[in-house]
């Protein structure tokens, strides 16, 4: 069984639509936002691909948002937009069959580090603000989103760094296949803070980016209520530390075989990797490439989710790839690899973003 994408919610430095996202990926130049004055701590650069003018209280109201960390706030807004875009009304009849699956790296790194620091610098270790503790756990975003929108179904958070979204997508697809859920909000989120900025800079992965992208994934027989944007045919994962490129190629072959798709039919490859040789020898040489990283920086777990958004933008603007398969790829520095096979369609109104 496959999963059908009927809604999406995207927030990125490029904008809040798949059209904005695609335009930035195509341009290929880093989207810069002035981050000076946003934090008390120093930053490695004055500009970064962070989201400008994000105000969760303006978007969701003051109730329940006062102590949210930025990653959780971004995820909650993206989840709400995906539900609205997918035209899914959550009520007592379906809420136990609707859930949330999010990919992350470490949750909110700033929240964890700030809370840990407080236990050392306060007069006594227990003089920390207990209201802030929920922000330190990795599943804070998925839990808060479920509470906000009344979702009582499957709720999971998968930590995988740049593979986080693809892990979440695989988990969600399995949950739907096994009958545990009818609809799942699936996505990835990463916040921009001094903590993530310096981590990316010191490891050579910088500049750090910021994004939240969430998709409403539904059972094929439950997707009739919404208009399909894409279908997730298969997701394969692996670990190949000695030769990640070959590991990714093998992963792609397994995913294509599971999806019953010929490699020669693939028309596009999207992901964080800007290497033009990625999957060369597996897919046609003329395949269209949509690398996210050059435009939006190191978005870690949100990278794959942004790649899917770029593909949806591409499907929306041009009827030529309608129904044709594309790949979303990801790999981590330790040798983790993952590939998803999707196909999409244009739907009415998509050309407006």
N, C-alpha and C positions, 0 to 999 in steps of 0.2 A: 504494500500500500504506500502511496505517495502522500505528500502534504501539499496543500494549496494555499498560496499566499493571497489573501484578499484585502489586506490593509497594511499600511506602513506609517511610521512616525520617525522622522529624521531630524536631528539637530546637529549641526556641524559648523565649523568656521566658515564654510562655503555658503551656508544658508539652511533653510528649513524645508527644502523640497528635493526630490530626486533630480529635478532639472538643474537646480543650483549645483548639486553635488556632481553631476555629470559634466557640467561646464567647467568646474574647477579641475576635475581629473583630466579632462581633455587639454586644458591650458598647460597643465604640468608644472606650473610655478607655485611655490609655497604661498599659501594664503596667510597673510600676516595681520595679526591684531595687536594693537598696542596694549601690553599688559603691565606697563609701569603704573605704579600707584594702586594696583589691585591687591597687593599683599604687603605686609610689613617686612617680610624677609627679602633678601636680595634674589635676583633671578639671573640665569646665565645669559639672557638676551632681552632686549627691550620689546621685541615682537615675537609672537608665537602663533601657531594655528589654533588659537583658542576661540571659544564662542563669545561673541561680543554681546553686551546688553542683555544677558540672561538674568531674569528676575522671577524666581519661582513663586513669590507671593503675588506678583502681578498676574501670572499665568494660572495659578491654582488657588489663590486666596491665602489668607493668613492662617486659617485653621489647619493645624497638623503639619505646618511647614516651617515653623520657627527654628527647630533644631536639626533640620535635615542637612546632611553633608551635600556637597555639590553633585557627586555622582548619583546619589539617590534621587535628588531633585530632577536631574536630567532624565534619569530612567523613568520616573513617574510621569513626566510630561510626554515623553516619547510613547509610553504605553497608552496613555489616554488618547493620543492622536492616532495610534494604530487601531484602537478599538473604534474610534469615530470614523476613520477612513474605511475600515472594514465593515461598517454599518452593523456591528454586533452590539445588541442591547443585552446587558447582563441583568438577569432577574433570578427569582427564586427557582425557576424551572431549569435554569442551565448553569448557575454559578458553580456548582460542584463539578462540572465538566469543563470548566475554563480555568486555565492556570498561567503561570509565568515561568519561563526558563531564560536565564540571563548568563552571558559569558563575562568574565572579569579577569583581572590579573591578580590583584590582592584586595579588592574592594577599594575603600577610600584610604589610600596610603597616608594622606595628611591626618585623617581622623585617628588612625591607629597610632601614628607617631606622636601626635599632640597629646593624646590620652596617656600614652606611655610616659611621655615627658612629665606630665603633671604629677604622676605618681612619684617622681624623683624630686621635683622642685617645690611642691607644696609643703607646708609645715609638717603634715603627716600624710603618708601614702593614701589614706582613705579620704582625704579632703579633695576628691575629684568630683566633677559634676556627673552624677549618675545618669542624667538625661542624655549625655553624649555617648554613653557606652554602646548603645545599639549601632551607632555609626561605625564602630570598630570591627564589626563582624562582616564577613564577605557577602552574606545573603541579606544584608539590610535592604538593598534596593529592591530585590524581588519580593521580599516580605512586605515592605511599605507599599509597593505598587498593588499587591494583592489586597491589602487592607483598604487602600484608597478606592479601588474599583470593585470591591466586594467579590473577589475571585477566591474560590475555595478548592480549586482543583490542584493538579500537580504544581509544585513550587520548588524550583531548584536553581542553584547557582553553580556554574562550572568554572573553575580557575584554570586558565590555559594560556595566559598571555596572548600573543598574536594568533593563537588557535582557539581562543575562548569562544568566539561566536560559532565557529564550525563545530566545536564540541557541543555547544548548546543546541545547535541545529540537529546534530545527530541524535542527541538525547531526546529532543522534542519529537523527531520523526519516529523514533522507536516507541515513545509513549503513545503516539497516535496509532501506530501500527498494532500495538498490543491492546488497544481499547481502553487505555487509562484516561484518555481525554478526547474531547471533540474539537477543542480549539485551544491554542496556546500562544501567548505573547512571547516571541523568541527574539532575542537581540543581544547587543553588546554595548557596554558603556565604559568610558574612561573620562576622568576629570583632569583639568589642567590646574596644578598647584605647584608651589616651589619644590615640593617633594618629588613629584613626577618629572618636573623640568630638570632638576639636577640629576635625578637617576638616569634619565635618558641621555643627558649631556655627558656624564661621567662614564657611561658604558658605551658611548659612541653611537647610540641609537637615535640621538636627537635630531631635530627638535621634537619635544613632546607635543602631541596633539590632544585634542579634546573632542569628544563626540558621543552621541547616543543614537542608536538606530534600532528600532524594534518593529517586528513584523507579526501580523496576525496569521498564524498557520492553522489551517483547519482540515478536518477529514474531508476527503473528496465528496462523500455523500452528504456532508454538512455544509459544504462551501456554496451550495446553490443560493443561499441567502445573500451572499456577497458576490461581487464581480471579480473573477480570478485575475490576478496580475502576473502570477508565476506559479510554477509547480516545482517542488523539490523532489527530484527523482531518486537521489542516492547521496550518501555521505560516507566517505572512507577515511580512516585515520591510521597513522603508523608512527614508527620511531626508527630512524636510520641515521645514527650519529656519524658513521664513517663516511657516508656519501649522501647528504640530504637531497641533492638534486636527483639522484637515482631513486631515492626513497619516495620523493614527490611524484616522479614518473610512474613508479609502481603503484602508488596510491591512486593516481589518476586512472590507470588502467583498471584497477579493481572497481573503482566507482563507476566507470563507464560500463563495465561488464554487468554490474549489479543493476544499472539503469537500463540495460539493453540498448545502449547508444553506441554507434560507431564513432571512433575517434575522428574520422574524416568529416563527420557532420558537425563537429564543434565549430562555432563561428567566433567565439570570444572567450578570453581568459581574463578574469578580474581578480585582484588581490592586492596585497601590500607590496609585493615584490616587483620592482621596476625592471628587473633583468629581462631583456628581450629574448634570451635563450631559454627562459623557463618553459619546461615541457616541450622543448624542441625535439622532434622525433616521435612525439606522441600525438600532437595535434598538427593540423596543416600549418605550413610556414606563414601563410597569409592571414592567420587568425588575428582578429582585432584584440588589442591589449588595453586594459583599463587599470593601470596601477594607481593605487590610492595614496601611497606614501609620499611621492614627490609633491603633491598638492596639500596634503593634510597632516603631514608629519607622522610621528610614531604614535598611533592611536591604539596600539596593543589590542586588547580584546574587542574593540569596536571596529578594527580594520576590516574583518570579513563582512561585518554587517554593512559597512559603508560600500564595500565592493558589490554586495547584492543591490544596494540602492543605486549605484552607478549603472548596473545592468538594467534595473527597472526603468531608469531614465532613458536608457538606450532603446529598450523595447518600446517605450511609450512614444518616442519621436519618429520611429521609422517602421513601416510595416514589413520591410524586407526580412528582418530576423524573426518575425512572428512565428512562434512555435518551435524555433530552432534551439538546440541545446547549447549551453555555455557552462564554463567551469569557474568556480571560485576556489582559489588556492591559498594555502597558508603554510608557513614553516617557521620554526623557532630556532634560536641559536644553539639549542642543545640537541637538535636533530628531530624534533617532532614535526610531523607533516600531516596535512589534511586536505581533502579535495571534496567539493560538493558539485553535483551535476544538477543544473536547473534549466528550465525553459520558461519563457515568458511571452506575454501577449500585450498588445496595446488595448486600452479600454477607453471608453468615451470620457473626455475631459483630461486625459493624461498629458496632452500636449500643453496644458496650462500649468503643469508641474505637480 
